[in-house]
Amino acid sequence: MKAVVLKSYGDVDALAVQDMPEPKVGPGEVKVRVTAAGINPVDWKIRRGDMKAMMPLQFPTILGRDVAGEVMEVGPGVSDFKPGDRVMGVVNAGYAEKVVAPVESWAKVPESMDLKDAAALPLVTLTGVQLMEEAVNPKKGDTVLVIGALGAVGRAAVFAAKARGAKVLAGVRGSQKAEAQKLGVDGVFALDVADEFSKLPMLDAVADTVGGQVVARVLEKVKPGGTLGSVLGEPPEAKGRQITVRAILSHPDSRRLTQLGQAVAKGDLVIPVSKRFPLEQVKEAQKLAEQGGVGKVLLVN
């Protein structure tokens, strides 16, 4: 099968499309013919070597954490899926024509949804929802700021916070304010504009998808006893403050992913897709995605 292989740490020239052995399905696993794979920040961070201390690689390796496609085969013990089912899931080695992952990684794709676009959903929607539900865990009426609210993870976090009955504020760049108004939040703040930042109210909680100096500055707006949830680890500036910090790594959740797919199909949650590239154009696709400020970028077979 064809797959995108990372040959070494480096820029996009370290990526190559080549033939690789087809994965075999085992007990409790599902084999899927990949229709499309999503490109996520973790992919280029791994490629550049940013994560080699916590995630050392053996080369060559296949990148890619989420896909959508059709079930080809199920392993012993699998009853939730059958060949021909349209599915999406959080996987490893998704930049390929075929992939195998445990049954709990997969969810069925709503009939009304384009199967290619479903590949944009698994990792980012689960990460955003788990950030809000497991790390921030707001109560009804809490004032919650989502930093990076227009990103795919941020959009999912906003969706989950609104479902909890929280008062949701979107933290974005000044150039994104008009677009952020479409999220249906209770307020939009340009965190890179001093006058706007000063108008931020005191917060019960922050959901951070950006990190860096932005979250460091926002911490001064969190009430004593408040909460910071992050997908980027605990910021050093949080030490010594009277706040609870919870950094999360997303995990597969078939049931929740099914619900999120249904929410997207209904239009209750929107995850924009910017552009689709064939697998052979992975270098151009990763370059575009890495620039930021765009919707999801997909690789299609």
C-alpha positions, 0 to 999 in steps of 0.5 A: 500500500502507499503511505507517507513515510517520515524518513528523519526529523526535519522539514517537509522534505523528510516526507516521502510517499512509498510502498509499505507493508499492509497492516494486519487486523488482530483481535479487537481491531478494525481495518479500514480503507482510508478515504481521507486523513486529517493533518494536525499540529502534532504531525508537524511537531513530530516531524520537526523533532519537537516531541522526540524527548517524549515520543522517540521514533524509529525511522521510517515511520508513518504519521497521521492521527485521524482518518475516515474511510470504509471498514475492510475487515474486523478482527475476532471479538468485534461486533460493533462494525462490519465491512462496508461501514463508513467510519472515522477514528483516532489512529496511528499511521493514518497517512496511508491507504489502509490502517488498523486501530482498536475498535474503541478508536472508531465511530460511524459517520452520519449518512449525510456527511461527506466521508472525506470531510469526516477525517477532519473531526476525530482528533480535534473534536475529542481533544476540545471536548475532553479539554472542556469536560475533563480538564476545565469541567465548568459548572452552569453559569461559570465564566470560561475563556477559550483561548484560540476559540476559532481553531478546530480544538477551540471550536469543540471546546466552545461547543462543550462549554455552551452545552454545560451552560457556561458563559463562554468567552472567545479569546482570538486575535484582533483580525479574527474578531468578526469570524469569532462572533459567528461562534455564538459565544457570550463575548469575543476578546482580541487578546493581542490588543491591549485595550481589549485585554484589559476589558476581560472580566475575572474568569472562573476558568480558562481552556487553553489551546494556544500556550505561550505568552498569551496564556501567561498573561491571561492567568492574572484574570483567573479568580483564586480557586479557578481552573486552567485546562490546557492541551499544551502542558502546564505553563510555568507561570501557573506555579504558585497561583491559587488555581487548579491546572489540568493538562490533558492528552486526548484519548479515543472515545467511540461513543463521544465521537459518534455524538460529535459526528452527529452534532457536526452533521446537524450544524451544531458544531462547525469544523471548517475544511480549508483544502484537500490534497492528494496523498502525493502532495503531502509536503504542500499540504503540511506546509499550508496547515503549518502556516496556521489561520486556515481550516483543516487540511486533508489528505485524500486517497 
